Amino acid sequence: MTEKSFEEAQAELEQIVARLEKGDASLDEALALWEKGEELYAYCRTRLDAAHGKVEELARRVEQARP
């Protein structure tokens, strides 16, 4: 996947979910959308996990800096 912002990937994933929920995609198109959705979900999950790790690290630093 080309590098996207988290927000771009999330918006695209939301569009895919809406399209699949609508139920008007052909079987082949639905499968392709599902695969793309899985890819976007993994990308978003990775970005969220990385952000969570950074927040935890920053919180540890703040705690350690307290007198």
URWOMO-V967297 format. One record per residue. N is the residue number from 0. NEAR is the number of other ideal C-beta (glycine too) atoms within 10 Angstrom. Layout:
N_NEAR, N_NEAR
//
This chain:
0_9, 1_4, 2_7, 3_15, 4_9, 5_14, 6_10, 7_13, 8_19, 9_17, 10_13, 11_17, 12_18, 13_12, 14_13, 15_22, 16_15, 17_9, 18_15, 19_15, 20_8, 21_8, 22_7, 23_9, 24_15, 25_8, 26_7, 27_8, 28_12, 29_15, 30_11, 31_13, 32_16, 33_14, 34_11, 35_14, 36_18, 37_12, 38_15, 39_22, 40_15, 41_12, 42_19, 43_17, 44_10, 45_11, 46_16, 47_12, 48_10, 49_11, 50_11, 51_10, 52_10, 53_10, 54_10, 55_10, 56_10, 57_10, 58_10, 59_10, 60_9, 61_9, 62_8, 63_7, 64_7, 65_5, 66_2
//
